[in-house]
């Protein structure tokens, strides 16, 4: 590498160092969050609660339950799901 390329490489490293640290911090927070409160799928939630998936969908639509959507799939925070009354 020539001197100009080395200078650019150094400048990029210095500029991205704070971002790299922030990304590592966010990854750690996400991992801790998932460990503390893992998500449960709509299918699994319905089985564990002994109700139909349509019941859970209605409760989401009415605002009784909060969900996390990833693409077209529906997930719930496990602790929230089991602390709220979900049976009619």
N, CA, C and O atoms as CSV, one atom per row, in Angstrom:
chain,resi,resn,atom,element,x,y,z
A,1,UNK,N,N,0.828,-1.184,0.000
A,1,UNK,CA,C,0.000,0.000,0.000
A,1,UNK,C,C,0.872,1.247,0.000
A,1,UNK,O,O,1.949,1.293,0.593
A,2,UNK,N,N,0.367,2.233,-0.677
A,2,UNK,CA,C,1.110,3.483,-0.674
A,2,UNK,C,C,0.659,4.339,0.522
A,2,UNK,O,O,-0.268,3.969,1.242
A,3,UNK,N,N,1.297,5.435,0.715
A,3,UNK,CA,C,1.042,6.294,1.874
A,3,UNK,C,C,-0.398,6.816,1.889
A,3,UNK,O,O,-1.020,6.910,2.946
A,4,UNK,N,N,-0.912,7.152,0.718
A,4,UNK,CA,C,-2.279,7.664,0.641
A,4,UNK,C,C,-3.287,6.600,1.082
A,4,UNK,O,O,-4.228,6.907,1.814
A,5,UNK,N,N,-3.097,5.358,0.644
A,5,UNK,CA,C,-3.986,4.267,1.026
A,5,UNK,C,C,-3.904,3.997,2.525
A,5,UNK,O,O,-4.924,3.745,3.165
A,6,UNK,N,N,-2.724,4.047,3.075
A,6,UNK,CA,C,-2.555,3.867,4.518
A,6,UNK,C,C,-3.281,4.958,5.295
A,6,UNK,O,O,-3.908,4.697,6.322
A,7,UNK,N,N,-3.185,6.184,4.785
A,7,UNK,CA,C,-3.845,7.317,5.434
A,7,UNK,C,C,-5.367,7.142,5.414
A,7,UNK,O,O,-6.043,7.415,6.406
A,8,UNK,N,N,-5.886,6.695,4.298
A,8,UNK,CA,C,-7.331,6.454,4.179
A,8,UNK,C,C,-7.756,5.325,5.112
A,8,UNK,O,O,-8.773,5.423,5.798
A,9,UNK,N,N,-6.979,4.271,5.130
A,9,UNK,CA,C,-7.294,3.132,6.000
A,9,UNK,C,C,-7.329,3.575,7.456
A,9,UNK,O,O,-8.235,3.186,8.192
A,10,UNK,N,N,-6.384,4.363,7.877
A,10,UNK,CA,C,-6.330,4.869,9.248
A,10,UNK,C,C,-7.529,5.762,9.544
A,10,UNK,O,O,-8.132,5.652,10.611
A,11,UNK,N,N,-7.879,6.638,8.616
A,11,UNK,CA,C,-9.013,7.547,8.802
A,11,UNK,C,C,-10.326,6.774,8.923
A,11,UNK,O,O,-11.168,7.099,9.760
A,12,UNK,N,N,-10.494,5.763,8.095
A,12,UNK,CA,C,-11.704,4.941,8.146
A,12,UNK,C,C,-11.777,4.190,9.472
A,12,UNK,O,O,-12.842,4.123,10.084
A,13,UNK,N,N,-10.676,3.634,9.915
A,13,UNK,CA,C,-10.642,2.916,11.196
A,13,UNK,C,C,-11.023,3.827,12.350
A,13,UNK,O,O,-11.792,3.438,13.229
A,14,UNK,N,N,-10.487,5.034,12.347
A,14,UNK,CA,C,-10.788,5.992,13.404
A,14,UNK,C,C,-12.254,6.425,13.362
A,14,UNK,O,O,-12.884,6.597,14.406
A,15,UNK,N,N,-12.786,6.597,12.169
A,15,UNK,CA,C,-14.170,7.045,12.020
A,15,UNK,C,C,-15.174,5.965,12.400
A,15,UNK,O,O,-16.255,6.273,12.902
A,16,UNK,N,N,-14.832,4.718,12.166
A,16,UNK,CA,C,-15.782,3.630,12.414
A,16,UNK,C,C,-15.635,2.982,13.785
A,16,UNK,O,O,-16.491,2.186,14.171
A,17,UNK,N,N,-14.607,3.286,14.515
A,17,UNK,CA,C,-14.400,2.683,15.837
A,17,UNK,C,C,-15.583,2.918,16.780
A,17,UNK,O,O,-16.036,1.967,17.417
A,18,UNK,N,N,-16.106,4.148,16.897
A,18,UNK,CA,C,-17.267,4.345,17.779
A,18,UNK,C,C,-18.495,3.565,17.316
A,18,UNK,O,O,-19.264,3.069,18.139
A,19,UNK,N,N,-18.676,3.456,16.016
A,19,UNK,CA,C,-19.811,2.693,15.498
A,19,UNK,C,C,-19.675,1.216,15.822
A,19,UNK,O,O,-20.656,0.564,16.180
A,20,UNK,N,N,-18.486,0.695,15.702
A,20,UNK,CA,C,-18.249,-0.708,16.021
A,20,UNK,C,C,-18.544,-0.985,17.493
A,20,UNK,O,O,-19.132,-2.010,17.834
A,21,UNK,N,N,-18.134,-0.070,18.351
A,21,UNK,CA,C,-18.403,-0.221,19.782
A,21,UNK,C,C,-19.900,-0.162,20.057
A,21,UNK,O,O,-20.411,-0.929,20.874
A,22,UNK,N,N,-20.595,0.729,19.394
A,22,UNK,CA,C,-22.050,0.857,19.577
A,22,UNK,C,C,-22.768,-0.393,19.082
A,22,UNK,O,O,-23.704,-0.862,19.729
A,23,UNK,N,N,-22.350,-0.931,17.961
A,23,UNK,CA,C,-22.946,-2.162,17.430
A,23,UNK,C,C,-22.735,-3.314,18.402
A,23,UNK,O,O,-23.658,-4.092,18.645
A,24,UNK,N,N,-21.553,-3.434,18.954
A,24,UNK,CA,C,-21.282,-4.497,19.930
A,24,UNK,C,C,-22.172,-4.335,21.147
A,24,UNK,O,O,-22.686,-5.322,21.674
A,25,UNK,N,N,-22.361,-3.104,21.601
A,25,UNK,CA,C,-23.224,-2.835,22.747
A,25,UNK,C,C,-24.675,-3.219,22.454
A,25,UNK,O,O,-25.344,-3.819,23.296
A,26,UNK,N,N,-25.156,-2.873,21.270
A,26,UNK,CA,C,-26.524,-3.211,20.886
A,26,UNK,C,C,-26.717,-4.722,20.764
A,26,UNK,O,O,-27.750,-5.251,21.172
A,27,UNK,N,N,-25.738,-5.406,20.210
A,27,UNK,CA,C,-25.818,-6.867,20.116
A,27,UNK,C,C,-25.921,-7.491,21.498
A,27,UNK,O,O,-26.682,-8.439,21.695
A,28,UNK,N,N,-25.168,-6.973,22.449
A,28,UNK,CA,C,-25.208,-7.483,23.818
A,28,UNK,C,C,-26.583,-7.251,24.436
A,28,UNK,O,O,-27.132,-8.149,25.075
A,29,UNK,N,N,-27.148,-6.049,24.252
A,29,UNK,CA,C,-28.477,-5.747,24.783
A,29,UNK,C,C,-29.545,-6.656,24.178
A,29,UNK,O,O,-30.433,-7.130,24.888
A,30,UNK,N,N,-29.463,-6.895,22.887
A,30,UNK,CA,C,-30.428,-7.767,22.222
A,30,UNK,C,C,-30.315,-9.186,22.769
A,30,UNK,O,O,-31.330,-9.819,23.058
A,31,UNK,N,N,-29.107,-9.685,22.912
A,31,UNK,CA,C,-28.905,-11.039,23.432
A,31,UNK,C,C,-29.454,-11.164,24.849
A,31,UNK,O,O,-30.095,-12.162,25.181
A,32,UNK,N,N,-29.207,-10.156,25.688
A,32,UNK,CA,C,-29.718,-10.180,27.054
A,32,UNK,C,C,-31.241,-10.133,27.067
A,32,UNK,O,O,-31.877,-10.818,27.869
A,33,UNK,N,N,-31.819,-9.341,26.198
A,33,UNK,CA,C,-33.273,-9.218,26.121
A,33,UNK,C,C,-33.902,-10.539,25.704
A,33,UNK,O,O,-34.911,-10.958,26.271
A,34,UNK,N,N,-33.315,-11.186,24.726
A,34,UNK,CA,C,-33.847,-12.465,24.253
A,34,UNK,C,C,-33.739,-13.521,25.343
A,34,UNK,O,O,-34.646,-14.338,25.502
A,35,UNK,N,N,-32.651,-13.517,26.091
A,35,UNK,CA,C,-32.488,-14.490,27.171
A,35,UNK,C,C,-33.506,-14.250,28.277
A,35,UNK,O,O,-34.062,-15.200,28.828
A,36,UNK,N,N,-33.751,-12.985,28.605
A,36,UNK,CA,C,-34.672,-12.650,29.684
A,36,UNK,C,C,-36.120,-12.870,29.286
A,36,UNK,O,O,-36.923,-13.312,30.108
A,37,UNK,N,N,-36.460,-12.578,28.071
A,37,UNK,CA,C,-37.849,-12.605,27.641
A,37,UNK,C,C,-37.970,-13.138,26.226
A,37,UNK,O,O,-38.250,-12.384,25.295
A,38,UNK,N,N,-37.757,-14.449,26.062
A,38,UNK,CA,C,-37.779,-15.001,24.712
A,38,UNK,C,C,-39.170,-14.901,24.084
A,38,UNK,O,O,-40.186,-14.835,24.776
A,39,UNK,N,N,-39.177,-14.893,22.785
A,39,UNK,CA,C,-40.427,-14.823,22.045
A,39,UNK,C,C,-41.023,-16.208,21.886
A,39,UNK,O,O,-40.306,-17.208,21.847
A,40,UNK,N,N,-42.335,-16.252,21.796
A,40,UNK,CA,C,-43.051,-17.500,21.568
A,40,UNK,C,C,-43.957,-17.277,20.356
A,40,UNK,O,O,-44.592,-16.230,20.226
A,41,UNK,N,N,-44.007,-18.264,19.484
A,41,UNK,CA,C,-44.791,-18.117,18.256
A,41,UNK,C,C,-46.285,-18.181,18.555
A,41,UNK,O,O,-46.702,-18.630,19.622
A,42,UNK,N,N,-47.071,-17.727,17.600
A,42,UNK,CA,C,-48.527,-17.773,17.721
A,42,UNK,C,C,-48.998,-19.207,17.931
A,42,UNK,O,O,-49.836,-19.464,18.796
A,43,UNK,N,N,-48.468,-20.142,17.148
A,43,UNK,CA,C,-48.860,-21.553,17.278
A,43,UNK,C,C,-48.553,-22.091,18.670
A,43,UNK,O,O,-49.409,-22.707,19.305
A,44,UNK,N,N,-47.335,-21.856,19.140
A,44,UNK,CA,C,-46.938,-22.354,20.460
A,44,UNK,C,C,-47.741,-21.703,21.572
A,44,UNK,O,O,-48.113,-22.362,22.543
A,45,UNK,N,N,-48.007,-20.417,21.433
A,45,UNK,CA,C,-48.791,-19.709,22.450
A,45,UNK,C,C,-50.196,-20.291,22.535
A,45,UNK,O,O,-50.707,-20.517,23.632
A,46,UNK,N,N,-50.820,-20.533,21.397
A,46,UNK,CA,C,-52.171,-21.100,21.392
A,46,UNK,C,C,-52.183,-22.481,22.046
A,46,UNK,O,O,-53.090,-22.792,22.818
A,47,UNK,N,N,-51.187,-23.305,21.742
A,47,UNK,CA,C,-51.112,-24.646,22.344
A,47,UNK,C,C,-50.937,-24.564,23.851
A,47,UNK,O,O,-51.626,-25.260,24.596
A,48,UNK,N,N,-50.022,-23.720,24.304
A,48,UNK,CA,C,-49.740,-23.626,25.735
A,48,UNK,C,C,-50.908,-23.034,26.518
A,48,UNK,O,O,-51.136,-23.393,27.673
A,49,UNK,N,N,-51.644,-22.124,25.880
A,49,UNK,CA,C,-52.773,-21.489,26.557
A,49,UNK,C,C,-54.068,-22.267,26.387
A,49,UNK,O,O,-55.062,-21.981,27.054
A,50,UNK,N,N,-54.058,-23.245,25.498
A,50,UNK,CA,C,-55.255,-24.051,25.283
A,50,UNK,C,C,-56.361,-23.288,24.570
A,50,UNK,O,O,-57.542,-23.499,24.846
A,51,UNK,N,N,-55.991,-22.420,23.671
A,51,UNK,CA,C,-56.999,-21.674,22.912
A,51,UNK,C,C,-56.642,-21.738,21.428
A,51,UNK,O,O,-55.574,-22.218,21.047
A,52,UNK,N,N,-57.545,-21.252,20.621
A,52,UNK,CA,C,-57.333,-21.277,19.183
A,52,UNK,C,C,-56.494,-20.071,18.756
A,52,UNK,O,O,-56.513,-19.027,19.407
A,53,UNK,N,N,-55.769,-20.228,17.670
A,53,UNK,CA,C,-54.956,-19.118,17.139
A,53,UNK,C,C,-55.830,-17.909,16.803
A,53,UNK,O,O,-55.405,-16.766,16.970
A,54,UNK,N,N,-57.036,-18.160,16.335
A,54,UNK,CA,C,-57.941,-17.061,15.985
A,54,UNK,C,C,-58.280,-16.220,17.221
A,54,UNK,O,O,-58.454,-15.005,17.116
A,55,UNK,N,N,-58.373,-16.855,18.375
A,55,UNK,CA,C,-58.642,-16.127,19.619
A,55,UNK,C,C,-57.514,-15.146,19.902
A,55,UNK,O,O,-57.757,-13.991,20.252
A,56,UNK,N,N,-56.289,-15.608,19.749
A,56,UNK,CA,C,-55.146,-14.730,19.987
A,56,UNK,C,C,-55.090,-13.607,18.950
A,56,UNK,O,O,-54.752,-12.471,19.281
A,57,UNK,N,N,-55.418,-13.923,17.712
A,57,UNK,CA,C,-55.434,-12.880,16.680
A,57,UNK,C,C,-56.482,-11.807,16.993
A,57,UNK,O,O,-56.231,-10.617,16.803
A,58,UNK,N,N,-57.659,-12.232,17.474
A,58,UNK,CA,C,-58.698,-11.271,17.855
A,58,UNK,C,C,-58.226,-10.375,18.991
A,58,UNK,O,O,-58.484,-9.171,18.991
A,59,UNK,N,N,-57.534,-10.966,19.957
A,59,UNK,CA,C,-57.045,-10.191,21.099
A,59,UNK,C,C,-55.956,-9.196,20.672
A,59,UNK,O,O,-55.831,-8.116,21.249
A,60,UNK,N,N,-55.182,-9.571,19.666
A,60,UNK,CA,C,-54.191,-8.634,19.115
A,60,UNK,C,C,-54.926,-7.473,18.451
A,60,UNK,O,O,-54.604,-6.307,18.679
A,61,UNK,N,N,-55.912,-7.806,17.631
A,61,UNK,CA,C,-56.654,-6.783,16.893
A,61,UNK,C,C,-57.388,-5.829,17.830
A,61,UNK,O,O,-57.477,-4.632,17.559
A,62,UNK,N,N,-57.915,-6.365,18.939
A,62,UNK,CA,C,-58.655,-5.517,19.875
A,62,UNK,C,C,-57.737,-4.729,20.802
A,62,UNK,O,O,-58.192,-3.839,21.520
A,63,UNK,N,N,-56.454,-5.053,20.788
A,63,UNK,CA,C,-55.503,-4.336,21.643
A,63,UNK,C,C,-55.288,-4.986,23.002
A,63,UNK,O,O,-54.546,-4.454,23.828
A,64,UNK,N,N,-55.921,-6.122,23.245
A,64,UNK,CA,C,-55.760,-6.821,24.525
A,64,UNK,C,C,-54.374,-7.448,24.660
A,64,UNK,O,O,-53.846,-7.576,25.765
A,65,UNK,N,N,-53.800,-7.831,23.542
A,65,UNK,CA,C,-52.473,-8.454,23.533
A,65,UNK,C,C,-51.545,-7.689,22.597
A,65,UNK,O,O,-51.959,-7.231,21.531
A,66,UNK,N,N,-50.295,-7.557,23.002
A,66,UNK,CA,C,-49.288,-6.972,22.129
A,66,UNK,C,C,-48.506,-8.105,21.493
A,66,UNK,O,O,-48.290,-9.153,22.102
A,67,UNK,N,N,-48.089,-7.880,20.271
A,67,UNK,CA,C,-47.322,-8.909,19.577
A,67,UNK,C,C,-46.124,-8.278,18.886
A,67,UNK,O,O,-46.004,-7.058,18.772
A,68,UNK,N,N,-45.252,-9.149,18.435
A,68,UNK,CA,C,-44.098,-8.753,17.634
A,68,UNK,C,C,-44.278,-9.438,16.288
A,68,UNK,O,O,-44.446,-10.655,16.219
A,69,UNK,N,N,-44.241,-8.659,15.234
A,69,UNK,CA,C,-44.376,-9.245,13.901
A,69,UNK,C,C,-43.009,-9.262,13.228
A,69,UNK,O,O,-42.310,-8.250,13.166
A,70,UNK,N,N,-42.654,-10.423,12.735
A,70,UNK,CA,C,-41.426,-10.581,11.971
A,70,UNK,C,C,-41.856,-11.157,10.632
A,70,UNK,O,O,-42.156,-12.345,10.513
A,71,UNK,N,N,-41.878,-10.299,9.638
A,71,UNK,CA,C,-42.452,-10.698,8.361
A,71,UNK,C,C,-43.943,-10.900,8.569
A,71,UNK,O,O,-44.623,-10.015,9.089
A,72,UNK,N,N,-44.455,-12.044,8.174
A,72,UNK,CA,C,-45.873,-12.346,8.361
A,72,UNK,C,C,-46.120,-13.145,9.632
A,72,UNK,O,O,-47.269,-13.429,9.973
A,73,UNK,N,N,-45.057,-13.509,10.334
A,73,UNK,CA,C,-45.198,-14.335,11.536
A,73,UNK,C,C,-45.468,-13.463,12.757
A,73,UNK,O,O,-44.992,-12.332,12.859
A,74,UNK,N,N,-46.245,-14.021,13.677
A,74,UNK,CA,C,-46.624,-13.325,14.903
A,74,UNK,C,C,-45.958,-14.018,16.081
A,74,UNK,O,O,-45.991,-15.242,16.205
A,75,UNK,N,N,-45.351,-13.207,16.943
A,75,UNK,CA,C,-44.716,-13.707,18.153
A,75,UNK,C,C,-45.188,-12.876,19.338
A,75,UNK,O,O,-45.654,-11.748,19.184
A,76,UNK,N,N,-45.056,-13.461,20.524
A,76,UNK,CA,C,-45.391,-12.769,21.760
A,76,UNK,C,C,-44.198,-12.817,22.686
A,76,UNK,O,O,-43.399,-13.752,22.634
A,77,UNK,N,N,-44.074,-11.807,23.538
A,77,UNK,CA,C,-43.110,-11.882,24.627
A,77,UNK,C,C,-43.687,-12.860,25.639
A,77,UNK,O,O,-44.807,-12.683,26.118
A,78,UNK,N,N,-42.930,-13.876,25.954
A,78,UNK,CA,C,-43.420,-14.964,26.804
A,78,UNK,C,C,-43.980,-14.449,28.134
A,78,UNK,O,O,-45.078,-14.842,28.531
A,79,UNK,N,N,-43.247,-13.585,28.819
A,79,UNK,CA,C,-43.692,-13.146,30.137
A,79,UNK,C,C,-44.982,-12.334,30.066
A,79,UNK,O,O,-45.855,-12.487,30.921
A,80,UNK,N,N,-45.110,-11.473,29.056
A,80,UNK,CA,C,-46.342,-10.687,28.905
A,80,UNK,C,C,-47.531,-11.578,28.595
A,80,UNK,O,O,-48.627,-11.375,29.117
A,81,UNK,N,N,-47.308,-12.558,27.749
A,81,UNK,CA,C,-48.391,-13.434,27.332
A,81,UNK,C,C,-48.962,-14.198,28.507
A,81,UNK,O,O,-50.180,-14.311,28.644
A,82,UNK,N,N,-48.096,-14.721,29.355
A,82,UNK,CA,C,-48.571,-15.565,30.451
A,82,UNK,C,C,-48.982,-14.784,31.684
A,82,UNK,O,O,-49.541,-15.362,32.616
A,83,UNK,N,N,-48.720,-13.477,31.715
A,83,UNK,CA,C,-49.178,-12.677,32.851
A,83,UNK,C,C,-50.523,-12.036,32.581
A,83,UNK,O,O,-51.214,-11.627,33.514
A,84,UNK,N,N,-50.907,-11.943,31.313
A,84,UNK,CA,C,-52.204,-11.367,30.967
A,84,UNK,C,C,-53.223,-12.495,30.804
A,84,UNK,O,O,-52.890,-13.594,30.361
A,85,UNK,N,N,-54.435,-12.207,31.161
A,85,UNK,CA,C,-55.498,-13.174,30.972
A,85,UNK,C,C,-55.831,-13.261,29.492
A,85,UNK,O,O,-56.172,-12.256,28.868
A,86,UNK,N,N,-55.733,-14.450,28.936
A,86,UNK,CA,C,-55.985,-14.584,27.497
A,86,UNK,C,C,-57.201,-15.442,27.211
A,86,UNK,O,O,-57.569,-15.624,26.050
A,87,UNK,N,N,-57.821,-15.964,28.234
A,87,UNK,CA,C,-59.020,-16.786,27.993
A,87,UNK,C,C,-60.255,-15.929,28.100
A,87,UNK,O,O,-60.314,-15.000,28.906
A,88,UNK,N,N,-61.252,-16.248,27.277
A,88,UNK,CA,C,-62.521,-15.514,27.336
A,88,UNK,C,C,-63.323,-15.898,28.538
A,88,UNK,O,O,-64.419,-15.374,28.741
